[in-house]
Amino acid sequence: MAERQTAEPAIHDVRQEGRLEAHVDGVFAGVIVYFALDEEPHALVAVHTVVDADHEGRGIAGALVRELYAMAAREGVPVVPLCPYAAKWAERHPDEAPLPSDEVVGAARRQLAATPGLW
């Protein structure tokens, strides 16, 4: 029996909604929900990662987190991984996921607490 080949996910930043969405062959496969810190210190804050059940186990969540870190690097800001999956991914990939400062983590937690609808 031949293994099923899966296309690499296409990842799109839907910044106005605070979402990175993954699509495989044009079909929604997963999302990482994030927000940008409003004030200094700026950062992208990952709060929730979900992969559609039909696409689990195919590296979609990891691809989403990796792209969030890459996007933050391009913007010159850190990532605060408040999402448990993103935090675990960052632990496993320290070369791709630099630790944010305590100041940035604190600012992210305060903004999330003050704005519960962020995710």
N, C-alpha and C positions, 0 to 999 in steps of 0.2 A: 504494500500500500504506500503510495507516494505521500510525502508530507505536504500539507497545505502551505503554500507560500503566501505570506502576508506582506502587503505593500507597507512601506515606511509611512508613518502618519504625517499628514500635512498639518502644521500647527499655525494657527492664526491668532494674533493678538486682537481682542475686542476690548480695547482700552477703556472706552466709555462705559462698559459694563464690568470692567475689572475681571476679565476672563481670558485665559489662553485656551483655545479649543483645539482638539485633535480630531481630524477626520481621516478615515481610511477608505480609499476608493470612493470618496464623496459622501461617506456615511459618518455621522457623528459618532465618535468613539470615546471621548473623555474630555474632562475640563479640569483646570486648576483655577480656583478663584483667588484673586489677590487684590490688594489695594496699594496705592502709592501714599506714602506719608505726606500729609498736607504741608508741613513746615519742616524746617531744618531739625534734625538731620534727615535728608531725604533717603528713602529706601523703597523697595518693593516688598510687600508683606504677603506671603503665601498663607492662606487660611483654610483651604479645603481642596482636596483632590478627589475626583470621582472618575471611574472608568466604567463604561457600559458593560454589563455582564457578558455580552457577546464578544467583547474585545479584551477581557481579563487575561492576564498571563502572557501578554504579547509585548510588554515593555512600553505601553502607552503612558502610564503614570510617570515612569522614569524619564521618558522623552519630554513630557510636559515640564517637569521640574528642571531638567537640564536646560530647556529653552528659556525658562524664567531666569535662571542664573546667567545664561548667555545674554539675554535681553538687558538685565541689570548691569552686566559688565560693559555692554555697549553704551549704556546711559551713564556709566560712572557712579553707580549707586550700589549699596549692598542689598542682599536679600535677607529678610527675617523670616525663617521658616516656622511659623506658628502652627501650621498644618502638621500633624504627626507623621504623615507619610513623607512630606518634604524634609522634615527634621531628620528622619531616619536615613533618607537618601543622602542628605548633606553629610551625615556621619560616615557613610560608606564611600563618599567621593570628596574627601577633603581637598584634593587638588583642584576640583571644579567648583567647590562651595566654600569660599572663605567665610570664617566666622564673623558675624556682625558684632559691633561693639555693644557693651551693656547699655550705653546711652541710646543707641538705635533700637535695641530690643525693648527697652522701657518705653520709648516714645511710641513704638508700634502697639504695645499692649494698652497704653493709655488711649490711643486713638480708637482702637477696636472696642474698648470698654465704653468709651464715650459715644460711639456710633454703632450700636448693635446690629443695625441693618446692613453693615458692610458685607456680610455674607449670610 
